[in-house]
Amino acid sequence: MSEQYNQARFWRCALQVNPFSYHGDYRGGEHGLTEATYNQQLLDKCLEHGIKVIGIADHGSVDSVDALRSFLEPYGIVVFPGFEIASTEKIHMVCLFPEGTSKDQLNRYLGKLDLTDTKEKVSPSNLGCLKLARIISDLGGFWYAAHITGKNGLLRLNQDGGGLVHVWKNHALVRAGQIPGPISELPFQFKRIVENVDANWQRERPLAVINAKDVAKPADLDEAGVTCRVKMTKPCFDAFKVAFLDPESRIRLNSQSEEQPTGEIVSMSVSGGYLDGLNITFSPHLNTVIGGRGTGKSTLLECLRYALDIQPKSKQAQKLHADIIKENLGKASGRIEMEILSSAQHGRRYRVSRRFGEMPIVRDMEGNVSTLQPRDLLPGIDIYGQNEIYELAQDEQSRLRLLDRFLPNDGDYADKNTLLRKRLHENQQKLLQTVGELDDLQAQVARLPKLEEQLQGYNALGIKEKLSKTPLFARERQISQRATEEIHQLQIGLGALRDNLPDLAFLSDKALEGLPNAALFLPIRETLLHLHHKFQTAIGDLQGGLTQADQQLSTHLNVWQQSLQIGEKELESALRNLPDLSGKSGQEVGTAYQRLLQEIERIKPLASRVANFEKVKDAQEQERRNLLAELSDLRDQRTQSLHAAAKKLNKHLKGKLKVEVVIEADRTPLKTFLLSCRLDGVGEKRLSWIDELESIKPLALAHAIRQGEAKLFSNYGISQLVATALSKLNLSQLMELEALELGHRIDILLNIAHGEAEALFKPLDKLSTGQQCTAILHMLLLENVDPLIMDQPEDNLDNAFIAERIVHELRAAKTTRQFLFATHNANIPVFGDAEWIGVFTAVDNRGSLDADAQGSIDVPVIRDQVAAILEGGRAAFIQRKEKYEF
């Protein structure tokens, strides 16, 4: 299967490979291989190490180029033929030429370089390095300075008195140099020069450094310092030269491992609808979709959003999304399929498909349908349609959530907060019930002295002796009721024990099957089963005892009831014989006496229950204090995390953006709560004092209300009317106030100064729409393992900030994160050096993406389309004409 060249990627290159005769000619020894064997082993090493590009560079000779090239090219290895020469300053220059250059052409090129001795291949030219560089450039070639820190290196010569600073600083003609390994391992003086921080050697553009080394025998290709990596869409000489015009993005040493995103949309295909037949393989890095208006760029992004089932946040964006999907996918009942590399599932791959009108289906790569949802695969993905960045900039809570990705790994704050608030609510309900019951008990017990005083009046009439059994019968009724209740409670408790017994029989043969220590678990299973049997037996015995006791109790209570009925008949007879009193018959007086005695006997036991309820109330109040303290600690941890996140963000964006978190600055929840309490005479205007205070805590306010109006005056300076109204809040309202949480505010300040001007930070609400969105995009570009997808970000961005700042951050961020932008602005694909650019066109009323219209800026057709289609396209190229060679 032929290799696809639809996106720029890093290809491994060995740029100083010598033919088989080099070892004997220049190393003073033989490698013992024939030319055919040497070439075969070179090929084997290239295939083993994934080397795609070979630069052939024998000293002043091209005699063996064709033989080696003809051996490698059939296997897809691209060969840049060339040679190595030395300038009059003895700078060694490796010169490479396009892959189709013949040996005869190369010999003619050598003839133009004024070599001092054409037979002595290592003799230098009569021309200086810069003169040779111009000639090589005019011939369409490319050269790099070999071993720049070595004996005949560009830097070493200057240190030895060669005076070659002027050569080094000529960034137009001296673009690349070879070092033996990582920059970090260079001697200090060389390291500073290569990193372009030595003032005496500072270049307008840093030198592109590569790893390369004379390959004298095939085994040399095993060494790390022999190869480097060059980013190209399709390995070819034109793309190779373009790469060295932007080495920051396109050249990597072997020590610079290529980082890959952990969350990625690998590919996407659409069948049916406006984008029918679309099939894209995305780059893991920066992808841009370009094309005229109406060609399907927005449709592509909204289809992607639809497949992932991620709804826009605002109602306006939701409507636009629904309209696009219905119009461009719904009429043909289209289907979208995507391959996802999941960050949350440890880099596993999945396929997500969605047909219009149906829910997404997630499958693993074996085709099994997963229980995961698309958002589970890429939980941190950011997708923004047209104008959604602006809407995000206006929403306080959305801006606050942007800080979440910078927080330490305490993402369970919301869960902990929810759990604590739930426990506080449960505590509130229990405490309110306890207080209510306690108040009722205390009210009843408070009646006891008055009732006993009434009883003394009856006793003075001599009724007590005549009705002496009345209080005794009342006590018997209390005992009977208590006995019945206790048996009932035992039945409830036993039922709860039975229902909550753990499953001690879980160690089945199937559970142990295949375990290496299964035999060791057999005695454990026996112990658990024995214990399970004992519990079941004990519960059975208890149930039997309860049933028997309940039956016996029923029998005994029936006997007692019969005796009570006889006694009560005797009482009725005694009542009829009581004398009339104060207009009441004797029987009425006796009945009232009986009721009084029964009420007294009912209330007396309640006094002990009051003490028990007070203990319960004290325990619940302590539980509430503990929960409130735990909630306060959790909120403090959150506060510290937010401050740390802001500090981290400010460090990342130093000089560009400032983020400040104002804790509990949003007083709206407090005002809303107090208004809902319908305080007497207190409306919204009388609550303005809440916003005027520098700091206010709902818990502290509740505490002050409990202490009374004087405390409210001293702490908050509010009016008498408001203080009186607050003091009337009931217990339930006070507890709700204690747990109330105020919102935080995030202040964003953008440096609006351009270039090297002194920083000038302005808050978000003082910025233009474009600047507001630029500030938000600064934050979106940082610290996320999942893709960022945006539709026409330039619609709401300041164009100068795109060119000066956003693109710079994008170039750095794209090494570890995938981006997909639909855009009309050339700055993003050009200055961002997009790895994949897709050119959309409209054909027969359908969006189309031609296979040949995909790739990076090093593809001529892509470069032409960018210049023709994008706003400011040619102007953007002109700004870097050296890079794009207009």
Buried (B, 14 or more C-beta within 10 A) or exposed (E): EEEEBBBBBBBBBBBBBBBBBBBEBBEEEEBEBEBEEBBBBBBEBBEEBEBBBBBBBBBBBBEBBBBBBEBBEEEEBBBBBBBBBBBBBBBBBBBBBBBEBBBEBBBEBBEEBBBEEEEEBBBBBEBBBBBBBEBBBEBBBBBBBBBBBBEBBBBBBBEEEBEBBEBBBBBEBBBBBBBBBBBEEBEEEBBBBBBBEBEEBEBEBBBBBBBBBBBBBBEBBEBBBBBBBBBBBBBBBBBBBBBBBBBEBBBBBBBBEEEEBBBBBBBBBBBBBBBBEBEBBBBBBBBBBBBBEEBBBBBBBBBBBBBBEBEBBBEEBEEBBBEBBEEBBBEEEBBBBBBBBBBBBEEBBBBBBBBBEEEBBBBBEEEEEBEBEBBBBBEBBBBBBBBBBBBBBBEEEBBBEBBBBBBEEEEEBEEBBEEBBEBBEEBBEBBBEBBEBBEEBBEBBEEBEEBEEBBEEBEEEEBBEBBEBBBEBBBBBBEBEEBBEEBEEBBEEBEEEBEEEEEBEEBEEEEBEEEEEBEEBEEEBEEBEEEBEEBEEEBEEBBEEBEEEBEEBEEEBEEBEEEBEEBBEEBEEBBEEBEEBEEEBBBBBBBBBBEBBBBBBBBBEBEEBBEEBBEBBEEBBEBBEEBBEBBEEBBEBBBEBBBBBBEBBBEBBEEBBBBEBEBBBBBEBBBEBBEEBEBEEBEEEBBEEBEEBEEBBBBEBBBBBEEEBEBBBEBBEBBEEBBBBBBEBEEEBBBBBBBBBBBBBBBBBBBBEEEEEEEEBBEBEEBEBBBBBBBBBBBBBBBBBBBBBBBBBBBBBBBBBBBBBBBBBBBEBBBBBBBBBBBBBBBBBBBBBBBBBBBBBBEEEBBBBEEEBBBBBBBEEBBEBBBEBBEBBBEBBEBBEEBBEE
